[in-house]
């Protein structure tokens, strides 16, 4: 059953070094984004680096700025974790043992996928809560009024930003699982994925600007940011879903039919 496969995967995911390390690391990284944003904010009306000023941070969506900037960081972590979890099963030779207990491969894959997704969603929510707490402290230190943050409009903006971030992280994790399954090597899958998401796509976009509306990593980052000046949220979400559904079908077919040896 999917639930049994889900629980089995969570036995690995809840290892202290992985669980605490991932959650604490992401919380620290998200807090760092908040610290940089609040300490660098000025009274100037505009910023050449695109950073919000003090008046922007006092608006109802003031808390959203830091979260949207952390999208790519949370995304690459989700990608790397998902890739390592499935590729590691091939490298360690444990996948055969798992298939003895659960011979229905799509069921096993679905359980693994859901476990990784819930793990990363929990990490994102935990990191967001910690970063929000840090933001409140920093706002008071910079004498930024926070009343608008907790108004109905502020809560609505924050909820929407969290949902966008969670959707993006789910997309990155889906890509990571597919790459890990196809490459069957944790190191190779993580390196190849990071190289594509952090470097190759950036080069492609610089050469052909219009590709930022079609590259998977850039689209997911756009989803996490709730849309950008160059690509709308709806476009990024629809195209991302099409990509991920196609990738999910291909991944399931390959996992169901190919030999499980590395």
C-alpha positions in Angstrom: 0.0 0.0 0.0 1.1 3.6 -0.6 0.8 4.3 3.2 3.2 1.5 4.0 5.7 2.8 1.4 5.2 6.3 2.8 6.0 5.2 6.3 9.0 3.2 5.2 10.5 6.2 3.5 9.9 8.4 6.5 12.0 6.0 8.6 15.0 7.2 6.6 13.9 10.8 6.5 13.5 11.2 10.2 17.1 10.3 11.0 18.3 13.0 13.3 21.2 14.1 11.1 18.9 14.5 8.1 15.8 15.8 9.8 17.4 18.3 12.2 20.1 19.2 9.8 17.7 20.0 6.9 15.2 21.8 9.1 17.7 23.8 11.1 19.8 24.6 8.0 16.8 25.9 6.0 15.6 27.9 9.0 19.0 29.5 9.3 19.3 30.3 5.6 15.7 31.8 5.5 16.5 33.9 8.5 19.7 35.1 6.8 17.6 36.3 3.9 15.4 38.2 6.4 18.5 39.7 8.2 20.0 40.9 5.0 16.8 42.4 3.8 16.1 44.3 7.0 19.7 45.5 7.6 20.2 46.7 4.1 16.9 48.5 3.8 17.1 52.3 3.6 14.7 55.2 3.3 15.5 55.7 -0.4 12.5 55.3 -2.7 14.3 52.9 -5.0 17.1 50.4 -4.9 19.4 49.4 -7.7 19.5 45.8 -6.4 15.8 45.5 -6.2 15.7 45.4 -2.4 12.7 46.8 -0.6 13.0 50.0 1.3 11.8 50.7 4.8 8.4 51.9 3.6 7.9 48.8 1.5 8.6 46.6 4.5 5.9 48.4 6.5 3.2 47.5 4.0 0.9 44.5 4.4 3.1 42.4 2.1 6.3 43.4 3.9 6.9 39.9 5.2 6.6 38.4 1.7 9.8 40.0 0.3 12.2 37.8 2.1 10.2 34.6 1.4 10.1 35.1 -2.3 13.9 35.6 -2.4 14.5 32.3 -0.7 12.6 30.3 -3.4 15.7 29.2 -5.3 17.5 28.2 -2.1 14.6 26.1 -0.8 14.1 24.7 -4.3 17.6 23.4 -4.8 17.6 21.8 -1.4 14.3 20.0 -2.3 15.7 18.9 -5.6 18.9 17.6 -4.0 17.1 15.7 -1.3 14.7 14.1 -3.6 17.4 13.1 -6.1 19.6 11.7 -3.4 16.8 9.7 -1.8 15.9 7.7 -4.9 19.4 7.5 -6.5 20.8 6.3 -3.1 18.5 3.3 -3.3 20.2 2.2 -6.5 23.7 2.9 -5.2 23.2 1.0 -2.0 21.4 -1.8 -3.6 18.4 -1.5 -1.2 15.8 -1.0 -3.8 15.6 -4.8 -4.6 14.9 -5.4 -0.9 12.1 -2.8 -0.9 10.6 -4.3 -4.0 10.4 -7.7 -2.2 8.2 -6.2 0.4 6.3 -4.0 -2.1 6.5 -5.5 -5.6 4.1 -3.0 -7.1 6.6 -0.4 -8.3 4.3 2.5 -8.9 2.9 2.2 -5.4 6.5 2.2 -3.9 7.4 5.2 -6.0 4.3 7.1 -5.0 5.0 6.4 -1.3 8.5 7.6 -1.6 7.4 10.7 -3.5 4.8 11.7 -1.0 7.2 11.2 1.9 9.8 13.5 0.4 7.1 16.0 -0.4 5.8 16.1 3.1 9.3 16.3 4.5 10.2 19.3 2.4 6.8 21.0 2.9 7.4 20.7 6.7 10.9 22.1 6.3 9.6 25.1 4.3 6.9 25.8 6.8 9.3 25.5 9.7 11.9 27.7 8.0 9.2 30.3 7.2 8.0 30.4 10.8 11.5 31.0 12.1 12.2 33.6 9.5 9.0 35.4 10.3 9.9 35.5 13.9 13.3 36.9 13.1 11.6 39.5 10.8 9.4 40.7 13.6 12.4 41.2 15.9 14.4 43.0 13.2 11.4 45.2 12.3 11.2 46.5 15.9 14.9 47.0 15.9 14.7 49.2 12.7 11.5 50.9 14.1 9.4 49.5 11.2 5.6 49.4 12.1 4.3 45.8 11.8 0.6 46.4 12.3 -0.1 46.1 8.6 1.5 42.6 8.5 -1.2 41.2 10.8 -4.1 42.9 9.1 -6.5 40.9 7.0 -4.6 42.0 3.9 -1.3 41.1 5.4 -2.4 37.7 6.5 -3.8 37.1 3.0 -0.6 38.1 1.3 1.4 35.9 3.6 -0.8 32.9 3.1 -0.7 33.3 -0.6 3.1 33.6 -0.6 3.5 30.5 1.6 1.3 28.5 -0.8 3.3 29.7 -3.8 6.5 28.8 -2.1 5.2 25.3 -1.2 4.0 24.7 -4.8 7.5 25.7 -6.1 9.2 23.4 -3.6 6.9 20.5 -4.6 7.9 21.1 -8.3 11.6 21.1 -7.5 11.3 17.9 -5.5 9.5 16.3 -8.4 12.3 17.2 -10.8 14.8 15.9 -8.3 13.1 12.6 -8.0 13.0 12.2 -11.8 16.7 13.1 -12.3 17.8 10.8 -9.4 15.8 7.9 -10.9 17.1 8.4 -14.4 20.8 9.0 -13.5 20.8 6.5 -10.5 23.8 8.2 -8.9 23.3 10.5 -5.9 26.3 12.6 -6.6 25.9 12.8 -10.4 22.2 13.6 -10.0 22.7 16.4 -7.4 25.6 17.9 -9.3 23.8 17.8 -12.7 20.7 19.3 -11.2 22.4 22.1 -9.4 24.4 22.9 -12.4 21.3 23.2 -14.5 19.2 25.1 -12.0 21.9 27.5 -10.8 24.1 28.0 -13.8 23.0 26.6 -17.1 19.5 28.1 -17.1 20.9 31.5 -16.1 23.3 31.4 -19.1 20.5 30.4 -21.4 18.2 33.2 -20.2 21.0 35.8 -20.6 21.6 34.6 -24.2 17.9 34.3 -25.1 15.8 36.3 -22.7 12.5 34.9 -23.8 13.4 31.4 -22.5 12.8 32.5 -18.9 9.1 31.8 -19.6 9.7 28.2 -20.6 12.7 26.8 -18.7 11.5 24.5 -15.8 13.7 25.9 -13.1 13.0 29.5 -13.9 9.3 28.8 -14.1 9.3 27.2 -10.7 11.1 30.1 -9.2 8.5 32.4 -10.8 5.8 30.3 -9.1 7.5 30.7 -5.8 7.7 34.4 -6.2 4.0 34.7 -7.2 4.9 35.9 -10.7 7.6 38.3 -12.0 7.8 41.2 -14.4 8.7 38.8 -17.3 6.4 35.9 -16.6 3.0 35.8 -14.9 2.1 33.5 -12.1 -0.7 31.8 -14.0 1.6 31.1 -17.1 4.4 29.8 -14.9 2.0 27.5 -12.9 0.3 26.1 -16.0 3.5 25.3 -17.9 5.1 23.9 -14.8 2.2 21.6 -14.2 2.4 20.4 -17.8 6.1 19.7 -17.4 5.7 17.9 -14.1 2.8 15.7 -15.2 4.8 14.6 -18.3 7.9 14.0 -16.1 5.8 12.1 -13.6 4.4 9.8 -16.2 7.8 9.2 -17.8 9.4 8.6 -14.4 6.7 6.1 -13.4 7.0 4.2 -16.6 10.8 3.9 -16.4 10.7 2.8 -12.8 8.0 0.2 -13.5 9.8 -1.3 -16.5 13.5 -0.9 -16.1 15.9 -3.2 -14.1 16.6 -1.8 -10.6 20.3 -2.4 -10.6 22.5 0.7 -10.6 
